[in-house]
Amino acid sequence: MSAELGAGFATLERLEGQRTSLLRNFAVSVFLSTIVIGASVVLLALTPSISRASCAASYLVGGCIGFCVCLLLYSQLLLRQLPWQKA
């Protein structure tokens, strides 16, 4: 009986560590996504003046890079939770 209880506590500790890791990764992903969304809204408001500037392509490239980074962070977060990744 005590071996089963010890195994249960060990499993609970392992799951708590995974939950903490997941929450930390989720917080980073949400924070970076918030930055990208906020920057997108600001740039959308400034689009008329940016389109006349000579560096308009740079803004587009920066936006695409930011979007891809957010997408990769979410993908990494979700892929870590697959059953075969937890072994």
PyRosetta script that sets phi, psi and omega in degrees:
from pyrosetta import init, pose_from_sequence

init()
pose = pose_from_sequence("MSAELGAGFATLERLEGQRTSLLRNFAVSVFLSTIVIGASVVLLALTPSISRASCAASYLVGGCIGFCVCLLLYSQLLLRQLPWQKA")
pose.set_psi(1, -43.0)
pose.set_omega(1, -178.2)
pose.set_phi(2, -71.6)
pose.set_psi(2, -27.2)
pose.set_omega(2, 176.7)
pose.set_phi(3, -66.7)
pose.set_psi(3, -39.9)
pose.set_omega(3, 177.5)
pose.set_phi(4, -65.5)
pose.set_psi(4, -39.7)
pose.set_omega(4, 179.0)
pose.set_phi(5, -65.8)
pose.set_psi(5, -42.0)
pose.set_omega(5, 177.6)
pose.set_phi(6, -63.3)
pose.set_psi(6, -40.9)
pose.set_omega(6, 178.0)
pose.set_phi(7, -65.0)
pose.set_psi(7, -37.3)
pose.set_omega(7, 177.9)
pose.set_phi(8, -64.8)
pose.set_psi(8, -42.9)
pose.set_omega(8, 177.9)
pose.set_phi(9, -66.1)
pose.set_psi(9, -38.0)
pose.set_omega(9, 178.2)
pose.set_phi(10, -63.4)
pose.set_psi(10, -42.2)
pose.set_omega(10, 177.4)
pose.set_phi(11, -64.4)
pose.set_psi(11, -41.4)
pose.set_omega(11, 179.2)
pose.set_phi(12, -62.7)
pose.set_psi(12, -41.9)
pose.set_omega(12, 178.2)
pose.set_phi(13, -64.7)
pose.set_psi(13, -40.4)
pose.set_omega(13, 179.3)
pose.set_phi(14, -65.0)
pose.set_psi(14, -42.8)
pose.set_omega(14, 179.1)
pose.set_phi(15, -66.3)
pose.set_psi(15, -36.1)
pose.set_omega(15, 178.3)
pose.set_phi(16, -64.8)
pose.set_psi(16, -39.7)
pose.set_omega(16, 177.0)
pose.set_phi(17, -64.0)
pose.set_psi(17, -40.0)
pose.set_omega(17, 178.2)
pose.set_phi(18, -66.7)
pose.set_psi(18, -38.5)
pose.set_omega(18, 180.0)
pose.set_phi(19, -65.0)
pose.set_psi(19, -42.3)
pose.set_omega(19, 178.9)
pose.set_phi(20, -63.0)
pose.set_psi(20, -43.2)
pose.set_omega(20, 178.7)
pose.set_phi(21, -63.3)
pose.set_psi(21, -42.7)
pose.set_omega(21, 179.2)
pose.set_phi(22, -63.3)
pose.set_psi(22, -43.9)
pose.set_omega(22, -179.8)
pose.set_phi(23, -64.9)
pose.set_psi(23, -38.9)
pose.set_omega(23, 178.8)
pose.set_phi(24, -63.9)
pose.set_psi(24, -47.2)
pose.set_omega(24, 178.8)
pose.set_phi(25, -63.6)
pose.set_psi(25, -39.3)
pose.set_omega(25, 179.3)
pose.set_phi(26, -65.1)
pose.set_psi(26, -40.4)
pose.set_omega(26, 179.6)
pose.set_phi(27, -63.7)
pose.set_psi(27, -41.5)
pose.set_omega(27, 177.6)
pose.set_phi(28, -63.6)
pose.set_psi(28, -43.3)
pose.set_omega(28, -179.8)
pose.set_phi(29, -63.5)
pose.set_psi(29, -43.6)
pose.set_omega(29, 179.5)
pose.set_phi(30, -65.4)
pose.set_psi(30, -41.6)
pose.set_omega(30, 179.9)
pose.set_phi(31, -61.6)
pose.set_psi(31, -48.5)
pose.set_omega(31, -179.9)
pose.set_phi(32, -66.2)
pose.set_psi(32, -36.4)
pose.set_omega(32, 177.2)
pose.set_phi(33, -65.6)
pose.set_psi(33, -38.3)
pose.set_omega(33, 177.7)
pose.set_phi(34, -62.6)
pose.set_psi(34, -39.8)
pose.set_omega(34, 177.7)
pose.set_phi(35, -63.4)
pose.set_psi(35, -45.4)
pose.set_omega(35, -179.3)
pose.set_phi(36, -64.6)
pose.set_psi(36, -42.9)
pose.set_omega(36, 179.8)
pose.set_phi(37, -65.3)
pose.set_psi(37, -43.8)
pose.set_omega(37, 178.2)
pose.set_phi(38, -61.9)
pose.set_psi(38, -44.1)
pose.set_omega(38, 178.2)
pose.set_phi(39, -64.3)
pose.set_psi(39, -36.6)
pose.set_omega(39, 178.6)
pose.set_phi(40, -63.6)
pose.set_psi(40, -42.1)
pose.set_omega(40, 179.5)
pose.set_phi(41, -65.3)
pose.set_psi(41, -43.1)
pose.set_omega(41, 178.8)
pose.set_phi(42, -63.4)
pose.set_psi(42, -45.6)
pose.set_omega(42, 179.9)
pose.set_phi(43, -66.6)
pose.set_psi(43, -32.5)
pose.set_omega(43, 176.4)
pose.set_phi(44, -64.2)
pose.set_psi(44, -38.7)
pose.set_omega(44, 177.6)
pose.set_phi(45, -67.6)
pose.set_psi(45, -29.8)
pose.set_omega(45, -178.6)
pose.set_phi(46, -95.4)
pose.set_psi(46, 7.2)
pose.set_omega(46, -175.2)
pose.set_phi(47, -54.8)
pose.set_psi(47, -44.7)
pose.set_omega(47, -179.4)
pose.set_phi(48, -58.5)
pose.set_psi(48, -42.1)
pose.set_omega(48, -180.0)
pose.set_phi(49, -75.8)
pose.set_psi(49, -32.7)
pose.set_omega(49, 178.6)
pose.set_phi(50, -68.5)
pose.set_psi(50, -37.0)
pose.set_omega(50, -177.0)
pose.set_phi(51, -65.4)
pose.set_psi(51, -25.8)
pose.set_omega(51, 178.2)
pose.set_phi(52, -85.5)
pose.set_psi(52, -13.4)
pose.set_omega(52, -177.8)
pose.set_phi(53, -77.9)
pose.set_psi(53, 158.4)
pose.set_omega(53, -179.3)
pose.set_phi(54, -76.1)
pose.set_psi(54, -16.7)
pose.set_omega(54, -177.5)
pose.set_phi(55, -105.1)
pose.set_psi(55, 30.2)
pose.set_omega(55, -179.2)
pose.set_phi(56, -61.4)
pose.set_psi(56, -36.9)
pose.set_omega(56, -179.8)
pose.set_phi(57, -64.6)
pose.set_psi(57, -32.8)
pose.set_omega(57, 179.1)
pose.set_phi(58, -64.7)
pose.set_psi(58, -39.1)
pose.set_omega(58, 177.6)
pose.set_phi(59, -64.1)
pose.set_psi(59, -40.4)
pose.set_omega(59, 178.8)
pose.set_phi(60, -64.3)
pose.set_psi(60, -44.6)
pose.set_omega(60, 179.2)
pose.set_phi(61, -63.0)
pose.set_psi(61, -43.7)
pose.set_omega(61, 178.2)
pose.set_phi(62, -60.5)
pose.set_psi(62, -41.0)
pose.set_omega(62, 177.8)
pose.set_phi(63, -64.9)
pose.set_psi(63, -41.0)
pose.set_omega(63, 178.9)
pose.set_phi(64, -65.5)
pose.set_psi(64, -40.6)
pose.set_omega(64, 178.4)
pose.set_phi(65, -64.6)
pose.set_psi(65, -44.4)
pose.set_omega(65, 178.3)
pose.set_phi(66, -61.1)
pose.set_psi(66, -42.1)
pose.set_omega(66, 178.7)
pose.set_phi(67, -63.6)
pose.set_psi(67, -43.6)
pose.set_omega(67, -180.0)
pose.set_phi(68, -64.5)
pose.set_psi(68, -37.9)
pose.set_omega(68, 177.8)
pose.set_phi(69, -62.5)
pose.set_psi(69, -45.6)
pose.set_omega(69, 178.0)
pose.set_phi(70, -61.6)
pose.set_psi(70, -43.0)
pose.set_omega(70, 179.6)
pose.set_phi(71, -62.6)
pose.set_psi(71, -41.4)
pose.set_omega(71, 178.2)
pose.set_phi(72, -66.0)
pose.set_psi(72, -39.2)
pose.set_omega(72, 178.5)
pose.set_phi(73, -63.7)
pose.set_psi(73, -43.6)
pose.set_omega(73, 177.9)
pose.set_phi(74, -65.8)
pose.set_psi(74, -40.3)
pose.set_omega(74, 178.9)
pose.set_phi(75, -62.2)
pose.set_psi(75, -44.9)
pose.set_omega(75, 178.7)
pose.set_phi(76, -61.4)
pose.set_psi(76, -41.7)
pose.set_omega(76, 179.0)
pose.set_phi(77, -61.2)
pose.set_psi(77, -44.4)
pose.set_omega(77, -178.6)
pose.set_phi(78, -72.8)
pose.set_psi(78, -39.6)
pose.set_omega(78, -178.7)
pose.set_phi(79, -66.5)
pose.set_psi(79, -29.9)
pose.set_omega(79, 177.7)
pose.set_phi(80, -65.9)
pose.set_psi(80, -19.7)
pose.set_omega(80, -176.1)
pose.set_phi(81, -93.9)
pose.set_psi(81, 1.3)
pose.set_omega(81, 177.0)
pose.set_phi(82, -68.0)
pose.set_psi(82, 145.2)
pose.set_omega(82, -175.7)
pose.set_phi(83, -56.9)
pose.set_psi(83, -38.7)
pose.set_omega(83, -176.8)
pose.set_phi(84, -76.7)
pose.set_psi(84, -11.2)
pose.set_omega(84, 175.9)
pose.set_phi(85, -84.8)
pose.set_psi(85, -15.0)
pose.set_omega(85, -175.2)
pose.set_phi(86, -89.3)
pose.set_psi(86, -5.9)
pose.set_omega(86, -176.6)
pose.set_phi(87, -71.6)
pose.dump_pdb("model.pdb")
